[in-house]
Amino acid sequence: MMTACNDGRRRVYESGDKGDSWTEALGTLSRVWGNKQGEGVKLVGSGFITATIDGVDNRSVMLVTLPVYAKEIGNKKGKLHLWLTDNTHIVDIGSISGEGDDVAASSLLYKSSTGGTGNKEENKEELIALYEKKKGGEENSLGMVSVSLTEQLERVKKVLATWQEVDKSVSQLCVSLLAQKGISTNTVCSADKITNGLVGFLSSNFSDNTWRDEYLGVDATVKS
């Protein structure tokens, strides 16, 4: 469960007893996202769904829609972005709202129907975003916009495939390092163990003073 709080942060809570009690999921997700730009910006509702994306991995992921605000002072319009997370890694898939739209609230819909026949009509996936758009001028009324996120869904699949490949690479690196020391690697270096809780991985992808995260998350900038 995600909640919007008075301090401008989004807190993530989890329950182990079917919702009778909730505790904050401290670690990688809670308080990562901000939801307002200064005191004058109102809180907005976000889309938040869990899904197992077909054809990629057995990994259950979360898709979230949240506004990203411009840095310019006085510009209070937020562009709606789609975010992907597996409760460890976080990737900004990109903007999904129309140019100039002032987004008030949003939700996500994901449908997957796999018939197993190879027929494209039967094996169909759909990801749709719905968001409220504030009308211009002094009007307080809202308009509803529906956006098909076909391209973004393909981007999600590519990111998931990248995560899977990096998990394998890290596991193989572990095997190589321990083998050099003559230590058994039978259980320690399995991909599900060595990468459990691994938020990012900085390796050889470095250029222009930027060390890029292999998991496509937050990069590191090197300053001399």
N, C-alpha and C positions, 0 to 999 in steps of 0.2 A: 504494500500500500504506500502511495506517495501523498504527502500533504504539503500544502503551501503554508509557510509560517510568517509571523510578523517581522522577523529579521531579514526577510527577503530570500531565504534559502528554502530549498525543497528537501524535506526529510523523508527517508525511506524507512518503513517499519515492516517487520516480519512477524508471523504468528506460527507457533508450532502446535496449537490446540484448536484449529479450525475457527480462529477469530475470537476466541474468548478473551485472550490477552495479547497485547502487542508490545514488542520491544524495538527500539531503534536499531537498524542494521548498520552499525558503525563499521567503517572500513573503507570501501571503495566507492559507494554510491551516495549515501546519505550526506547532505549538505554540499555536494559537488555542484549541483545546478543552482543558479540564482534565478529569481523570477521577477525582479523588478529593477528599474533603473532610477535610483533615487527615491525619495519619499513620495513624490507626486504620482508615481505609476501604480495603478491598481493591480491587485493580484488577478491572475487569469487561470482558468481551468485548462488542464492539459490532457492529451490522449495518452493512455497507458495500457498496453496489452502485453500478454505473454504468448509466445507461439513457438512451434517447432517447424522451421522452414523446410519445405520439401526439397529433397535432392541434394542436401549439403552435408548435414551432420545430424547426430541425434541430440544435439545441444539445444536445450530450451533457452530462448532469448527473450528479452524485453524490447519493445519498440515504444519510444516516447516522443511526443511532440511538445516542444517548448519554444517560446519566442527568444530570439537573439536580438538585443537592442544595439542600435548604432552608438558609436562613441561620441558623436557630435552632440554638444550641449543643445538642448531644446528639441531634439528629435526623439520623440517618445514612441514612435511607431516601431513595433518589433516584427522582424521577419520570422515566420514560423519555420523551425527546423525539425527534421526527423533525426532522432538519435537511436543508436543500437547499443545494447549492453547485454552481457551474459552474467551480470552481477560481479564481474571482475574487470573486464575491459569496457571502455566506452569510446564510441566513434560517432562523430557528427557526419551523418549521411548527406546532409545538405538542406538548402532552403526548399520549401514546398508551397509557400504562399505566393499569391500573385504580386507583381510589381506594384508597390505603393499601398498594398492592403494593410489596414490597421487591424490586426487580429485580436479578438476579444477572448475566445475560448476555442478549444479544439477537441476532437476525439478521433480514434482510429478503428478501422474495421479490417479484419483479415479473414479471408475465406480460402480454404484448401479442400479440394475434392479430387482425390486420387483413385481412379477406377482400376488402374493397373493394366489398361489395355493399350496404352501408348497413344490413345486418341486425345488430341489437344483439347477438345471440348470437354471430355470427361476428366482429364488431368489438368484442371485449371486452378491457378492461384490468383487471388486478387488482394491487393492492399489499397485501401481507400482512406483518405483523410477528409474529415468534415470540420470546417471551422467557421466561426462567426466573424463577419467582417463589419467593422464599424463604418457607417456611412459618413461622408464628408460633411462639412459645414457644422451647424449646431444641432443636427439631428441626433437623437439618442437611440433611434431604432437600429436594428442589426439585420444584416443579410447573411444567408447561409450559402457557403461555397463547398462543393464536392470536387475532390481532386483524385484522379486515378494515379497511383504511385507505381506504375509498371517499371519505369527506369530505376526508381529508388529501390524496388524489390530486387532487381538484378544486382544493384550495387551492394545490397545487404548480403546476397549470396556470395559475391566476390570477397567481401570482408570476412565472412565466416570461413570460406575456403582458405584465406590467408591465415587466419587464426589457427586453423588446423595444421597448415604447413609449418608455421612457426613453432607450434607445440612439438611437432616431430623433430624439427631442427634442434630445439633446446634439449630434447631427450637424447638425441644422437651426440650432442656436444657433451652432455653429462657422461655418456658411455665412454667417449674418447678420453676425457679427463681422468675418470676413475680407472680405466684400463691402463693408463700410463703409470698409475700408482699401484697397480696390482690388486685393486679392490674389486670385489664382486659387484656386478651391475644388474643382477637378475631382477631385483625388485625396486631398488632405489631410483633408477632412471626411467621407469615407465612413465609415459607421457602424462597420464592422469595424476601422478604423484609429484613429479618434479615441477610441473607447471601449475599446480594447485595454488591459487592465490597470487600468481605472478601477474601483476598489473601491466607491466611494460617490459620491453627487452631492447636494449640499445646495443647494436653490434657494429657492423662495418658500413652502414648506410649513413655516411657523413659528408656534407658539402656545405659551402657558404656559411660556416660557423654554426651549422645546425645538425644535431644528431637525431636522426629520425627513428621513431619508435617502430619496431618491426610489426607490432600489433596495430599500427595505424592510429594510435591514441595520441597522447601529448608528447611532442618532441622536446628535446633539450637544446637550449641555445648556449653556445660557448662564448664567453666574453673574456678577453685578455686584459 
